[in-house]
């Protein structure tokens, strides 16, 4: 399996051929089975449940805070 990297500059567009080639690469990658790295095996559900946000906020609280900040920024720009 090869790593494919592409750089697209701001304002550039993919040609239809490039877009189709990218779509085919993505679909082929989606069909390949996922194989975890031997040095970093998949975490169990119990291990995953131990992860918590560093700041102690839930994702819902974070989303509410960010939406409030976005609304405040929009109001400030409107003035």
C-alpha positions in Angstrom: 0.0 0.0 0.0 1.4 3.4 -1.0 0.9 6.7 0.6 -0.6 9.2 -1.8 -0.2 12.9 -1.1 -1.6 15.7 -3.2 -1.2 19.5 -2.7 -4.0 21.7 -4.0 -3.3 25.4 -3.8 -6.1 27.8 -2.7 -8.4 28.5 -5.6 -7.2 25.5 -7.7 -9.8 23.0 -8.9 -9.3 19.3 -9.7 -9.8 18.3 -13.3 -12.6 15.8 -13.9 -9.9 13.1 -14.4 -8.2 14.0 -11.1 -11.5 14.0 -9.3 -12.4 10.5 -10.7 -9.0 9.1 -9.8 -9.3 10.5 -6.2 -12.8 9.0 -5.9 -11.5 5.6 -7.1 -8.6 5.7 -4.6 -10.9 6.6 -1.7 -13.4 3.8 -2.6 -10.6 1.3 -2.9 -9.2 2.3 0.5 -12.7 2.0 2.0 -12.9 -1.6 0.9 -9.6 -2.6 2.4 -9.8 -4.2 5.8 -8.5 -2.1 8.7 -5.3 -3.6 10.3 -4.2 -2.0 13.5 -0.5 -1.3 14.0 1.1 -4.1 16.2 2.7 -1.4 18.3 -0.6 0.3 18.9 -3.5 -2.2 19.1 -7.1 -1.2 19.1 -8.5 -0.1 22.5 -11.2 -2.0 24.2 -14.6 -0.4 25.0 -13.5 -0.3 28.7 -10.2 1.5 27.7 -12.1 4.0 25.5 -14.5 4.8 28.3 -11.6 6.1 30.4 -11.0 9.0 28.0 -12.3 12.3 29.2 -11.9 15.9 27.9 -8.9 17.5 29.6 -10.8 20.6 30.6 -13.6 18.5 32.1 -16.3 19.7 29.7 -18.6 17.3 27.9 -18.8 17.5 24.1 -22.3 19.0 24.5 -21.0 21.8 26.8 -18.1 22.5 24.4 -20.5 22.7 21.4 -22.8 25.1 23.3 -19.8 27.3 24.3 -18.4 27.4 20.8 -21.8 28.2 19.3 -22.2 31.0 21.8 -18.8 32.4 20.8 -19.6 32.2 17.1 -22.9 34.1 17.7 -21.1 36.8 19.7 -18.5 37.2 16.9 -21.2 37.5 14.3 -23.0 40.1 16.3 -19.7 42.0 16.8 -19.0 42.0 13.0 -22.6 43.1 12.3 -22.1 46.3 14.3 
